[in-house]
Amino acid sequence: MRYWIVENEERIGPMSAEELLARNVTDETLVWHEGLTDWTPLGLIDELSSKLEAAKSAQNIANQDGSMPQQHATATESPVANTTKEENRPPCPPSNLVWAVISLLCCCFPLSVIAIIYGSQVSTKYNLGDYEGAKKASERAAWWTILSIVIGLVAQPFVMLFQMNGAA
């Protein structure tokens, strides 16, 4: 399972449970994964809570043996954190919502609705760190918009012909 956390008011992820636990997380750290409806404190997620307790116990045993305490990775050491910082994030792909709405008003209604659905998913996926999903949603919104416009333009003469024959 892939997890996202909130650290310094920034969403970081996706990462595995091991990567997550290698960070300075506590039971209060906000975590999200697919299937959750909202950000949840780590302590309320059973599979992560038990792994965190096991990691703390192992660290305490190591500390009692006189060994050096294990340090958690810092944000600058973690490759996951580096890929989600603002300066390293890829630009958000276009949502194509404006074109989808224009095609809704002018062309083929059912296909335009599909374009609007994909277009509305772009920013959500991007904000969750799913850059590839945002790119795919953007591309699909563009293709459905183009398809809607082309079908609308091809069908327009037939609609006009049908209306003229119906009026006669």
Secondary structure, 3 states (H helix, E strand, C coil): CCEEEEECCEEEEEECHHHHHCCCCCCCCEEECCCCCCCEEHHHCHHHHHHHHHHHHHHHHHHHCCCCCCCCCCCCCCHHHHHHCHHHCCCCCCCCHHHHHHHHHHCCHHHHHHHHHHHHHHHHHHHCCCHHHHHHHHHHHHHHHHHHHHHHHHHHHHHHHHHHHHHC
